[in-house]
């Protein structure tokens, strides 16, 4: 009941609050409604119950024998089987290993949800940045259009130039409208993913702060947290437990029985006691153990190969990161400031009659293109960091 109240409160806050949507809120919401996690939870429960069963003793068997409907002989007995301690212990280890696989699958599944939701938030920032750029460009165009209208009324500007400016304004307004429509559609998609109702103003508009280079390097030094390695290690633990289960001891179990035999015709009765031993002398256990052992060796080789592949993946990732970082630095340090200065000068010279209007549009397009390139590189950097978190299983970059 308490969980339902908390969940209801989260839904209400998401649907009606004008504040920015918290990533933690959205993540917890998705965990609550995701049926895949529920299925893994049921699998975990099944294995937990099977673990309890594996610790239980074999049931006591009761037997009665009535020869000639009890006229010749009557026999009552109870039989209890006892397994070798190592068999029960190894069986428990196997169940624990299988539980480890389920736990790892659940962790990986949550990591994938975290990544997908992070990409949704990243897309929100992308659309909001595009919206801001489009609005900024439209403001510049409208300012020139206002000045042109004033000049046209005074007879100092041709009508064709005014019409060109109106067309450019209309085109930018159409682009702005298309972006707003895309934001609405995206908001509906995210609402469906979270199974709730969202408003676009509640979605994130800024990116998280970038981690330091040292933090990135440290993350690459922890490949053991990677879902791929965790999954392989969990299966190796299961194979190791299966080897132990297959290696049945010389005396695998023994049973004790006790009872009473009655001979009605002789009016005699006497107790009976029995013991039996089960031994895998003529089984194929050695072959089964050898088979599992080679499967385990193959798994260890695959694990070593995965670890070596991370070095290649690291170099590929770092190359993409460094290229994007260098390009973004160049844009911010020189290209964008110079493009802004160029636009301001050309606009001023245009108003003074020293430049044609087409040069104003070219300068404005150049500035906008550079700003969009910077935005794209920022989004690419963030996307790379989210990919890194998913690949390594270490979250060094998250939305608030």
HELIX and SHEET records of a PDB file:
HELIX    1   1 UNK A    2  UNK A   16  1                                  15    
HELIX    2   2 UNK A   23  UNK A   33  1                                  11    
HELIX    3   3 UNK A   35  UNK A   55  1                                  21    
HELIX    4   4 UNK A   68  UNK A   70  5                                   3    
HELIX    5   5 UNK A   85  UNK A  153  1                                  69    
HELIX    6   6 UNK A  159  UNK A  194  1                                  36    
HELIX    7   7 UNK A  200  UNK A  202  5                                   3    
HELIX    8   8 UNK A  213  UNK A  220  1                                   8    
HELIX    9   9 UNK A  223  UNK A  225  5                                   3    
HELIX   10  10 UNK A  227  UNK A  246  1                                  20    
HELIX   11  11 UNK A  285  UNK A  330  1                                  46    
HELIX   12  12 UNK A  331  UNK A  335  3                                   5    
HELIX   13  13 UNK A  336  UNK A  351  1                                  16    
HELIX   14  14 UNK A  357  UNK A  392  1                                  36    
SHEET    1   A 4 UNK A  61  UNK A  67  0                                        
SHEET    2   A 4 UNK A  73  UNK A  83 -1                                        
SHEET    3   A 4 UNK A 253  UNK A 263 -1                                        
SHEET    4   A 4 UNK A 268  UNK A 278 -1                                        
END                                                                             
